[in-house]
Amino acid sequence: MNLSLCMIVRNESEPLPRCLASVRSLVDEMVIVDTGSTDETVAIAQSFGAQVFHAEWQDDFAAARNEALQHVNGKWVLVLDADEEIAPDSVPALRQIMQDDETLVVNLVRQEIGAVQSPYSMVSRLFRQHPDLQFAHPYHASIDDSVLHILQQEPQWRVVDLPDIAIL
């Protein structure tokens, strides 16, 4: 499997332990780029065994996420924010779907806790490491643009939707 957690953080000491605990048994490596924390975020990440790198914040979420991707060694990448957790019931399905040699991206259902208007969203947060895959857009950064480009060049890849809630 060889799965890497890939995160960017800044002053996330309160939610970070729950996030990292939720993936500890799922991922093979934790890569975190800190963009200027002044709290215990870095120490907490390191206490979970994460590799922590530092980058200056440039008002660009895509740039920060792409910096984090540079440090990832896994065959698969899972991107989370510090206030998110992997739903425990989704772990078997995640492990299974990563066995598919033709899957490039897995769209995951994220449950927005406390949201009334739109309690669920579909996010492209689990993907195979690919040299042309990168984040775009300074705010609401996503890999979707590069995925479309890759699929045009390499049509053998598939994008799969995991129907159950995977991210809380």
N, C-alpha and C positions, 0 to 999 in steps of 0.2 A: 504494500500500500504506500508507505512512505509519504505521510501527510504532514505538511507544515502549516502551523497557525501563523498568520501574517497580520500584524496590527500596527496602527499608529495611535499614540497616546499623548496626552498632556494633562497633568493634574487629575488623574483618574484613580486616586488611591481608594476611594470609597467603593466603586463598583468592580474594580479590576480583580480582586480575589475571587468573587463569584464567577466571573467570566472565565478566568484561567482554570479554576477548579472544574468547571463544566466540560473542559476539553482535555484535561490532563491525561485521561486514559485513552483518548481518541487520537491525539496527534503524536508524531514522532519528534517534532521540534517546534519550539515557539520562538518566533522572530518578532521583535517589537522595536519600532522606531519611536523614540521619545522626541517630541518637538519643543521641549523647554519646560518640563515639569519643575515646580518648586515645592512639591509635597513629597510623599513617600512612594510615588508611583514606580520609580526605577527600582528601588529596593524591594518592593513587593513583587515586581516582575521577575527580578533575579532570584527571589526566594522560591519561585515556582520553576526555576531552571531555565528561564527565558534568556535568549541572547538579546541584549539591549544595545541598540545603536542610537546615535544622536544625529539629528538634523535640524537645522534652523527652520522655523516656521516661515513659509513664504506666502501665506494666504491662499494656498492651493492644495486642496485635499488630494487631487490626482498626483501631483508631484511628490507629496509625502508618501502616498501608497506605492508609487512606482519606486521610490527609494527603498521602501521596505521589501518590495519584490526582489530587488537586487541581492538581498542577503539570504533568500530562501533557497534551500537545497532539496526540498521534497519534490517528488513526482507530482503530487497534488498540493493545492494551496486552499486553505480555508481562511477567509477574511471575516473578521468580527470587529465590532466596536466594543469598547470597554464596558458599555452598559448592556451588552447582549450576552446571552448564554445559549449553549446548544441544549435543545430539549433532549433529555435522556432517552426517551422512547424512540428518537430518530437515529440513534447511533448505529443499530444494526442495518438500517436501510442505507445510511451513508457509507458504511463499510462495503456493503454489497454493490452499490452503484459505482464505486471506484474500481471495481474489478473489471468493468466493461472497457475494453481496449479502444472502442470507437467514440467514447464520450469525451468531449472537450470541456463542457460546462454543465454544471448542475444548478438549476434555478431552485432556490430554497424558499419555502414559505416562512415569513417572519410575522410573528404575532406581536402587534403593537399593544402592549399591556396598558389598559386604561383608556384606549382609544374607542370612541363610540362610532364616529363617522366611517372610518376605514380601519377596522381592527386587524386586517391582514394585508401583507404585500408580498410580491414575488421578487426576490433579489438574486443576482448572479454572484454568489459569494463562495462557491466551491468550483474549482477549475483545475484542469491539468496544466502543469508548468509548460509554457510554450514561449519561444523567443519573441514572437510578434504580439503577444498578449500584454496589454498595458492599460492603465487607467487613463481616462480622459475627463475633462470638465473640472474646473477648479472647485466647484461646489456640486454636490450630488455626484461625486466621482463614480464612474462605472467602467466596466470592461466591455460594455456592449458594442461600442464602435469597432474596437479591434477584433471582437469575435465575428462580427459581420464580415470584416475584411478577410479574416482567416478562412471562414467558410466559403467565400468566393474563390480563394486560391487553393484550398484543400477541402473539397466537398465530402470527403470520407468521414469527417467529424460530425458528431451529433451534439445537440443541446437538449438536455433532458430536464423535465420538471419533476421534482420530488413532491408528491401531493400532500404529504403530512407536514404538520408544523415542525420545523427544524430549529428555528431561532426564536428565542423569547427575548 
